[in-house]
Amino acid sequence: MVAIIGSTIVLLLGLVAGGAFLYYRSVDSGIQRTDAFGTDGQQTQQEAARPPVEVVGAKNLLLLGSDSRAPDDPNSRGKAGAGRTDAIILLHIDAAHQRAYLISLPRDLYVHIPPNPANPSLGNKNAKINAAFAWGGVPLAVRTIEAYTSVHIDHVVLVDFAGFQQVTDALGGVDLYIDQDITGVGKEGRRFSKGVQHLNGSEALEYVRQRQQFAGGDFTRMCHQREFLKALLDKAISSDTLKNPLKLNAFLKSVASAMTVDKDFSLADTAFAFRNIGSSDLTMLVSPNRGPDMINKESVVVPDPDRAKSLYDAVVKDTLADWIAQNPPATTTTTTTASGCLNQ
């Protein structure tokens, strides 16, 4: 779900180049906002506990895909009990604004969840990382990921199921390579045939949520999410959306209504940071882990503490390009074949 944000930013570049900054501000005003960092009324205390910013100009965005089934109540987005995070991606933009890195954190990654200040009975124990969102909404998700990675999160973008569909449809759908013939698990139960398929929003949502049919389970699903991101970016760049003011306006308004962001997020500023970045400038990574295991009779993904610390130190210092050069690709990304994400 969070993949739609990347393509949105790319599309916005055309407006930046055209000098339509005021239009961006009007779009910004239509976006749902939330207290993503839990600082309302306790700014000093909460900020003091957060990781510091070490490299000026580099940006870290936390992209969350919520499995909320209540899209008609935008005020519930990002709050405790509103669902769990079906996708968690840390997006790092380097200080030169030439490269972007998307680090998928498996939703079952077993980490320490800090206590929820609003409800101390929730949190303060080890659990799957996506439990943080269910127990404390966006603020606890941010606290959990900052505590685990020591990376300062600058902005948060949350998209739910309904947002995923409407933004994909606004772009006219995507062409995505399907790894193998599968039947979706769920009430729709669509049949997906191997090969390049054109998917609308509902179809794309169903496909990127599948995991039970693949040997790699959630790792394959994360790979499909990243493939979808690239497909959507390519569609955004190659389509005539930028050249058609009516299409662009409809798309941007659709995006604005689908997103929930932190109070300081600016669509225009983020678009400017992405002005030189296309799909070929994206590097897809997975948070280092030792794979699935059973802990307390629960199937979880076990972190690899040493490799994870090395990776996130590189994020903090904005040296990811050097880190990747020093680490074999097989240790930094999920394994893929020419036909997709089967061998994970």
Residue, then its C-alpha position, 0 to 999 in steps of 0.5 A: m500500500v505504501a508504494i503509492i507514495g513514491s509515484t505520487i512524489v514523482l508526479l508532483l515534480g512536474l508541478v514544482a518545475g512549473g512553479a505551481f507552488l501555491y497549488y501544492r499548498s492547496v493540496d497539502s491543506g486537504i491531507q488528513r494529519t495526525d500527531a505522529f510523534g506523540t508530542d502534543g502537550q509533551q514536546t520537550q519530554q518526547e523530543a529529548a528521547r528521540p534519536p538526534v538528526e546527524v546529517v543535515g539534508a538527508k531525510n527519513l520517512l516512515l511509510l505505513g500501510s494500514d489494514s484498517r477496514a474503516p476508511d469512511d472514518p478518516n479521524s480513526r486513521g493512525k490511532a490505537g486499535a485502528g488495525r495493524t500495519d500490513a507494510i512497514i518501509l523506512l524510506h531514506i533520501d540521501a543528503a544530495h537528493q540523488r538516491a533513495y533507499l526503501i528498507s522493508l521491515p517484516r511485520d513479524l519482526y520480533v522487537h521490543i515495543p516501548p510502553n504506550p504513554a497513554n496506556p501503560s498496560l500496552g507495550n513494554k515487551n517483546a512482540k511482532i513489530n506491527a503490534a506497536f501500531a495496534w497498541g499505540g497507533v502511529p506514535l507508538a509505531v514511530r517510537t518502536i522503529e526509532a528505538y530499534t533502528s536509532v534512526h530519526i524519523d522526519h515524517v510519517v505517511l500512512v495509507d489504508f486499503a481504500g487509499f491504495q485502491q483509489v490512488t492506483d485507479a487514479l493512475g489507470g492501474v499498473d502493469l505488473y509481472i506475476d510470478q506464478d499462477i495463483t488464486g488469491v486467499g480472501k473473499e475475492g479469490r481472484r485468479f492471477s496468471k503468470g506473466v505481465q498483467h494489467l491490474n486495477g486498484s482492487e486487483a493490485l491490492e489483492y495481489v500484493r497482500q498474498r503470502q500463503q501461496f509462496a514458500g517465502g511467505d511474508f518475504t515474498r509479499m514484501c518483494h511484491q510490494r517493492e516490485f509494485l512500487k517500481a511498476l507504479l513509478d514507471k507508470a507515473i513517469s511514462s503516462d501522460t498524467l503530468k501533461n494533462p492538468l485535469k488528470l493530474n489534479a484528479f490524481l493529486k486530490s485522490v492522493a490527498s484524501a488517501m494519506t494521513v501524515d504528520k503535522d509538519f509534512s509538506l507535499a511540496d517539500t518532499a517532491f522537491a527532495f525527489r526532484n532528481i530521483g526516478s525508479s532507477d535511483l531506488t534501492m530496495l532492502v530488507s531489514p537484516n534478519r535470521g528468518p522465521d522461528m517460533i518464540n513463545k509458541e508464536s511464529v516470528v521473524v528473528p532480527d540479526p542484531d549485528r547486521a541490523k545495527s550496521l545497516y541502520d548506522a549507515v542510514v544515520k550517517d547517510t553512508l548507505a551507498d558505501w554500506i551496500a558496496q561492502n555487503p554482497p547483494a544477497t545479504t542486503t535484499t531478498t533473493t529474486t529471479a528474473s521472473g520475480c520473487l520466488n526464491q526467497 
